[in-house]
Amino acid sequence: MMMAAVLRGKEHVEIEQVPMPELSPGDLLVRVRAALTCGTDVKVFRRGYHAKMIVPPALFGHEFAGDVVAGDRFLGKRVVAANSAPCGRCRYCLKDKPNLCDDLLFNNGAYAEYIRVPARIAEKNTHEIPAGIEYRDAALTEPLACVLKGLEDTGATPGDTVTVIGLGPIGMMFVILAKLRGARVIAVGRREEQVARAKLLGAADGVLGDPVAGVLSLTAGQGSDIVIEAVGKPETWDASVRMLRRGGTVNFFGGPPSGTTVALDTNLLHYSELTCKASFHHTPDHIRRAFEIICQGHINANQFVSQEATLCDLPAILAKLAAQNGALKTAILP
């Protein structure tokens, strides 16, 4: 038996004794050394489910790193494993869009003493952690891979002005990666401490208050080349489009709740030749390259993890995160 977090329903997570995972050929058993809280898990906690990834009752959590204690691969090694792996055979995989795989295999259960890593993920989306990289650092790989794909989907190039709306951990990762790409970054947030922190991480300018007026003021009325919407609200989707320059691109990275609709200015979209994008999930290639960025020292847990806690603390931490947008991550140490 082992201790694990079990999602029971809306805002209902219990820490329970559950059976140890049973392994099939090719699977790994990983002793979890660090599992990070994240915005997706907070959304799942609020809603009580995730249509694609988790239906209660179910083990919970997906950002983790640990030690392989059983399995044919990586035995005795420190590893980080992604939370999914594509099939490699469907139409989307063959068209180099494995994030949209018809048979995308998801894995949950990081908030536990041990987690089973299915054979497909062990083969395609698991990496050994080199010396000098902490478990907490490696566990950032999955969200960073999503952000890396999101930025690349915009076609950002050196010299572009990139505006990031929403300065939680995901938004801050966009700030760092856009800066690394040679962009001028404008950070749009709701609190002064968020904007100040974004500037420490590479943003050239910050905006509080009216985001559209602020961005237009900082760009001599022209607008931003690229806007990343990392909030997930209809009103910020609308504001994102209105702060673009002609020919600009917006990535609606933040996903509003299911059933949400938005109304955008069609005249503005057409005559300014704007591009509207959205990015979902990651690919094995983005996982690999995100992990390389972490190993190179560009991203580390000190930038995103504010505290450590035990597994028993998790329900209270999730409840607090659900009431506070933009909070940093907590490292759960089972």
N, C-alpha and C positions, 0 to 999 in steps of 0.2 A: 504493500500500500504506500501511497505518497500523498502529500498535501498539495492541493491545487485550487485555483479559483474556478468556480462554475457559474456561468451566466444562467440565471433562472428566469429572467424576464426583465421588464422595464425597471431600470434603476435597482435591480436586485441581483447582487453577486454574493455568493457564499464561499467561504474558504472551508473545504471539505476534505476528508480522506477519500481517495478514489483508488481504483486498482492501478498498478503500474501498467504502462502501455505494453501491448503485445506486438512483437515485431514480426513482419513478413520478410521474405528474402530481399536483401538490398536496403532495408530500412536501417536507420541509426537510432540509438537511444542516447540522448544528450542530457547530461546533468546541467540544468540551467544555472548559470553564474550571475547573469544580469538580464532582466527583462524591463524594457522601457515602456512607460505610459505614452500614449499618443492620441492625437485628435480623433482618429478613426475609432479607436477603442472607446473614447468618451462618447462619441455619437452612438455607438452600439449600446453602450451602457444606458444612455438616455432613452433610446428607442426600444431596447430589449431584443434586438435582432439585427442582422445585416443580410439582405436578400441574396447576395452572392456568396458571402463568406461564412455565416454562422447563424444557426437556428437553435434556440434554447430547448432543453438544457444542454449546454455544451461547455467544454473547456475553452478558455478565453486567453487572449493576448497573442501577439505575433512578432514583436521586435525583441530579439534575444540573441545571446551568445553563451557558449558553454563548452563543456568537455564531453567528448564522445566516449561513452563507457561500454557500448555494445554495438556490433555491426561490422560489416566487412570493410568499410572505408573509414579512414581517418581515426582508427581506434587509438585512444590515448591522446588525441590531438585536441587543441582548442579550435573551435570552429564558430562561424556565423552562417546561419542558413536563412534563405529567403522564406517568405510565407506562401510561395506558390511556385509552380513550374508548368510550362506549356507542354502540349503533347508532341509538337514537332511534326505533325502529320496533316492537320486540318487546313482548310483554305486560308485562314488567317496566318497560321504559322508559315505556310509556304509563300505567302505574300509579305513576309518579314514584319508581321504585326502580331507577334506571339502574346502580347499583352491582351489581345482580344480573342485568344484561343477558345475554340468551341468546348474544349475539355480542360480548361485551366484548373489545375489541382491546387486548392487552397489548404493551408495548414494553420491550426490554432492550438493554443494550449501552453503558451510561453509563461503565463503566470502560474508556475508549478515547480515542483522540485525537479521533475524530469519531463522531457518532451520527446515524442516520437517524430522523427523526420522521415517522411515516406521516401521510398527508393528513388522516385523520379526527381524529387527535390534534392536528395543526397547526390544524385548523379549530375544534375544540371545547374543547381543553384546553391551549392554549399562551398565555403572557402575556409582554408586553414588560416588561423590568425597568427601573424608573425610575432616574434618577440618584440616587446616595447609598445605593443598596442593593447590597451586594456579592453576587458570585456564590454564595458560601457561604451567605449569608442566604436567597437565593431558592431554593436547592436544598432547603431545609427544607419547602417548600410541600407536597409529597406526603405525608410522614408527619404533618404538622400537619393536613392535610385529613382524614386518617383519624381523628385524635384529636378534631377538631371534630365530625365526625359521631358518634363514639362518645359524646361528652358530650351532644350534643343528643338522642341516642336515649334517654338516661336521663330527660329532662325536668327537669334540674336548674334550680332557681330561686334567686334571691337569698335568703340566710338558711339554705339547706339545709346540712347537714353532709355533705361528700363525702369518703369515704376512698379513697385511691389505694394499691393494693398493687403493689409493683414500681416501683423508682425508677431505671430506665434512662432513656434519652432520651424514650421514649414516655410513661412514667409522669410524668416531669418536665413534659412538655407538658400532660398532664392537670392537674397542679398549677397551672400558670400559667393555663390557660383557665378552670378552676373558680374560681380566685381572681378573675379578671376578671369572671366571671358573678355575683360577690357571695356565693360560698359560703364556709363555713368548711371548710378542707381539713385532713385528717389524713393524714399520709404514713407508710406502713408499709414499712420496708426492713430489710435484713439487716446493713448496715454503718453505723456512726455517721456517716461522712463523707457517705453518701447522704442520711441524714435531715437533717443539718446543711445540705446544699445545697438540699434541698427547702424548708427553712424560709427560706432566702435568696430562693427563687423564689416564696414566698407561702404556704407551708403554715403553719397556726397551731400545729399540734402534730405530734410524730413518735412513732412506736412502733417499738421494737426488742424482740426476744424474742417472746413469745406474742402474735400479732396480735389474736386475738379478745378476750382478757383486756384487752389494752391499749386497744383501741377502746371496749369496754364501760366501762372505767374513765374514759375521757375524755368519755363521753357520759352519765354518771350512770346507767349500766346500761341505757340505752334503746337503744343502737345507732345506727348511721349511717343517714341518709336514703337515701344512695346509696353504693354500693361499686363501684369500678372495679378489676377484676382484670386486671392488666397483666403477669402472669408466665407463664401458660399451663401450670399444673400442676394435676392433679386435687386435690391437698391444699389448694391455695389457692382453687380453686373452692369446695370445701366450707367453708373458713374464711370466704369472702366472704359466704355465705348466713347463717352464724351470727353475723355482726357487724352485720346489718341490724336496724333498728327495724321495728315492725309497719307494714305498708303500704310498706315500702322497696323499692328497685329495685337489682338488681345487673346490671352489664354485664360479661359474660365476654369481655373484649376480647382477652385473651391466648389464642392458640390452641394447645392441646396437640397432640402428634403424632397423625397419622392412626391410627385404631383405638382411641384412648383412650376409656374410659368413666368416668363418675362416678356415685356413689350419693349422692343428696341426701335430707335429712329431709323426707319428704312431709307429715308432721304439721305441721312448722314452716312449710313453704311454704303449706299450705292455711289453717291457723288464723291465721297472721300476714298472710295476703293479700299474699305477696311476689311481685314481678315479676322474672322472669329474662329478660335480654336478651342478645343478642350482636350485634356490629357487624362488618360486612365491608367493607373497602375504602373508597372515597370516591365522590363524584359531581362532575361539572363545577362545580356550584354550590359545593360545599365546597372545591374547589380554588381557585376565584375568591375566596371569602371568607377562606380561609387565607392566600392571598397578600396580601390587603388587611391582615390582622392583622400580617404581617411588615413590610409597607410602612409601617404605622403605628408600628412600633418596639416592639411588645409581645413579639416573639420575634426573636432574632438568633443568629447562629452562635456568638458568644462564650459563650452559655449551654450549647451542646451539642457543640461541636467542640473537641477537646482538642489536636489536632495536625494538621499537614499532611504529606503524603508523596507520593512519586512512584508512577507506575503499577507500576514494578518492585518496589516495597515491598509491593504489595497482598497477595500470597499469605501472607507472613509476618504481616501485620496481621490478616488473616482468621483465621489459625490462632490468634493470640493472643486475638482477640475470642471465638472459639469456646470458649475455656477460661476466660473471665472474664465472667460475667453482669453486666449493669448498666454496662458500660464506655461511655464517651462515644464520639462519632463521630470518625472521621478524614476529613479532606478530601483526596481524591486529586486531585492537580493533574497531568493528563496532559502 
